Structures are given as C-alpha cells and as structure tokens.
Amino acid sequence: MIDPVIIRKATDADLTFVLNLLGSDDIDPGDVLSVEEATLIHHKFSAYPNYSLFVACIGSNIVGTFELLIMDNLGHKGKPSGVIEDVMVDNVYRSKGIGRKMMEHAISVCKTYGCYKLTLSSNLKRERAHDFYEKIGFIKHGYSFHVDLDSIR
C-alpha cells in the first residue's frame, strides 16, 4: 500500500479532477461534462437525501471517485439499499488498494444506514473490474437491464 488513502465527500473544487478521472477511461474517453454542468448536477444530487460524490485522496491528489446513493425501500421491511455509480481509479494508482478502500468506505456507509444490500453495475467490457469486485466480496446476482432512452423516439 502507498501513502494513506483518505476517502471524503467531494466539493465543487474537486469536480475538475473527478471529470478528468471519468474521461480518462476507455469507456468514455474524454467525453465528459463541462465543470459548469458538473457543478449544477453535483448541487442537484447533493440536495437528495443520502446521495454523495466521494473522492479518494493521497495527500492533495485525487486518485479515485465514486457516487453512492442510499435509497429507501418499501420492500425488505423498509430497509434501505445502496447503489454505487461512476467508480474510477486513476490508471497510475490501479492495483494499489485504492478501489478496495473506496468500496470498504461505501460498505461502511451502507452499514451505518442499515442497508440490506449494496449494488453496482459494471460495463461488460470491464473484465478486470469484474474480477476486482468479485475478489473483494461482491457476487454476480441476477441481470442488469437498461433501455437506451436516446434511441427511443
């Protein structure tokens, strides 16, 4: 492991770094929001109950990011569940324990809220990420479906 990794809620000042991370991957290379657009969206979802953008930092460097939503449910006797989105670790810092720390943080937050499960979906192309998630205890469960709403008229 390298220097201590700190996981904290992101601020607007972090958004440039978060966008750079999200645009550095081969899934969405360079195809990211402007800082202004991201700031508006960050403010919007920060106003939701229990929806946060997190960053992983080593010193003053942001080396990873993810979003976590804790949502209330009517099923499961009202127990909430967690949903992780937009997980990314800087290419230079992959396989150094950053992703594990981020997921441990997400799990800890979910336990604090009494969640009965924590889920995420991962693009089929990200086989290395799938191996990582399984290695840290996530299990494949069911199917994930989506509708590309941009293609429906």
C-alpha positions as CSV (number, residue, x, y, z in Angstrom):
1,M,0.0,0.0,0.0
2,I,1.1,3.6,-0.7
3,D,0.6,6.7,1.5
4,P,-2.6,6.8,3.5
5,V,-5.8,7.0,1.3
6,I,-8.4,9.3,2.6
7,I,-12.0,8.9,1.4
8,R,-14.1,12.1,1.7
9,K,-17.2,13.7,0.2
10,A,-16.2,15.7,-2.8
11,T,-16.6,19.5,-3.1
12,D,-17.2,21.7,-6.1
13,A,-13.5,22.4,-6.2
14,D,-12.9,18.6,-6.8
15,L,-15.0,18.4,-9.9
16,T,-12.3,19.2,-12.4
17,F,-10.3,16.3,-11.1
18,V,-13.3,14.0,-11.0
19,L,-14.1,14.8,-14.6
20,N,-10.6,14.2,-15.6
21,L,-10.7,10.8,-14.0
22,L,-14.0,9.9,-15.6
23,G,-12.8,11.0,-19.0
24,S,-9.5,9.0,-18.7
25,D,-11.1,5.6,-19.2
26,D,-11.6,3.7,-22.5
27,I,-15.4,3.5,-21.9
28,D,-16.0,7.3,-22.2
29,P,-12.6,8.7,-23.3
30,G,-12.7,12.5,-22.9
31,D,-16.5,12.6,-23.2
32,V,-17.3,14.4,-20.0
33,L,-19.4,17.3,-18.8
34,S,-18.1,20.8,-18.5
35,V,-17.2,21.9,-15.0
36,E,-20.2,24.2,-15.0
37,E,-22.6,21.4,-16.0
38,A,-21.0,19.0,-13.4
39,T,-21.3,21.7,-10.7
40,L,-25.1,22.0,-11.4
41,I,-25.6,18.3,-11.3
42,H,-23.4,17.9,-8.2
43,H,-25.6,20.6,-6.4
44,K,-28.7,18.8,-7.6
45,F,-27.9,15.4,-6.3
46,S,-26.2,16.7,-3.2
47,A,-29.7,18.0,-2.3
48,Y,-31.1,14.5,-2.4
49,P,-31.2,12.7,0.9
50,N,-28.1,10.4,1.1
51,Y,-26.6,10.8,-2.4
52,S,-23.0,11.8,-2.3
53,L,-19.9,12.0,-4.6
54,F,-16.8,10.7,-2.9
55,V,-13.1,11.1,-3.8
56,A,-10.1,9.1,-2.7
57,C,-7.1,11.2,-1.9
58,I,-3.5,10.6,-1.4
59,G,-2.2,13.8,0.1
60,S,-3.7,16.6,-2.0
61,N,-4.1,14.3,-5.1
62,I,-7.5,12.9,-6.0
63,V,-6.8,9.4,-7.2
64,G,-10.3,7.8,-7.3
65,T,-14.0,8.6,-7.2
66,F,-17.4,7.1,-6.9
67,E,-21.0,8.1,-6.2
68,L,-23.2,6.4,-3.5
69,L,-26.9,6.6,-3.2
70,I,-28.7,5.3,-0.1
71,M,-32.3,4.8,-1.2
72,D,-35.3,4.0,0.9
73,N,-37.4,1.0,0.0
74,L,-40.9,-0.3,0.8
75,G,-39.8,-3.9,0.4
76,H,-37.4,-5.7,2.7
77,K,-39.4,-4.3,5.6
78,G,-38.3,-0.8,4.8
79,K,-34.6,-1.4,4.9
80,P,-32.7,0.9,2.6
81,S,-30.2,-0.2,-0.1
82,G,-27.1,1.3,-1.5
83,V,-26.2,1.9,-5.2
84,I,-22.7,2.7,-6.4
85,E,-22.1,4.6,-9.6
86,D,-19.2,6.0,-11.6
87,V,-16.4,4.2,-10.0
88,M,-13.0,5.2,-11.3
89,V,-9.4,5.0,-10.1
90,D,-6.6,6.8,-11.8
91,N,-4.7,4.5,-14.1
92,V,-1.4,5.2,-12.2
93,Y,-2.9,4.1,-8.9
94,R,-4.8,0.9,-10.0
95,S,-3.9,-2.3,-8.2
96,K,-2.6,-0.4,-5.2
97,G,-5.6,-0.8,-2.9
98,I,-7.5,2.5,-3.8
99,G,-10.6,0.7,-5.2
100,R,-10.7,-1.6,-2.2
101,K,-10.6,1.4,0.2
102,M,-13.4,3.1,-1.8
103,M,-15.6,0.0,-1.7
104,E,-14.9,-0.5,2.0
105,H,-16.0,3.0,2.7
106,A,-19.2,2.5,0.7
107,I,-19.9,-0.7,2.6
108,S,-19.3,1.1,5.9
109,V,-21.7,3.9,5.0
110,C,-24.3,1.4,3.9
111,K,-24.0,-0.5,7.2
112,T,-24.4,2.8,9.1
113,Y,-27.7,3.4,7.3
114,G,-28.8,-0.2,7.9
115,C,-28.9,-1.2,4.3
116,Y,-29.7,-4.7,3.4
117,K,-27.6,-4.7,0.2
118,L,-25.2,-2.6,-1.8
119,T,-25.2,-2.9,-5.6
120,L,-23.4,-1.7,-8.6
121,S,-23.3,-2.4,-12.3
122,S,-20.3,-2.6,-14.5
123,N,-19.9,-2.4,-18.2
124,L,-19.4,-5.8,-19.8
125,K,-16.1,-4.6,-21.3
126,R,-14.6,-4.1,-17.8
127,E,-13.5,-7.6,-17.1
128,R,-10.6,-6.5,-14.9
129,A,-13.1,-4.5,-12.8
130,H,-15.4,-7.6,-12.5
131,D,-12.5,-9.7,-11.2
132,F,-11.8,-6.9,-8.7
133,Y,-15.4,-6.7,-7.4
134,E,-15.6,-10.5,-7.0
135,K,-12.2,-10.6,-5.2
136,I,-13.5,-8.1,-2.6
137,G,-16.7,-9.9,-2.0
138,F,-19.3,-8.7,-4.5
139,I,-21.2,-11.5,-6.1
140,K,-22.9,-11.6,-9.5
141,H,-26.6,-11.6,-8.9
142,G,-29.4,-11.6,-11.4
143,Y,-29.3,-9.5,-14.5
144,S,-28.9,-5.8,-15.1
145,F,-31.1,-4.3,-17.8
146,H,-31.2,-0.9,-19.3
147,V,-33.1,0.9,-22.0
148,D,-31.1,3.4,-24.1
149,L,-33.6,6.3,-24.0
150,D,-31.8,8.3,-26.6
151,S,-32.6,5.6,-29.2
152,I,-36.3,5.6,-28.4
153,R,-38.5,8.2,-30.2
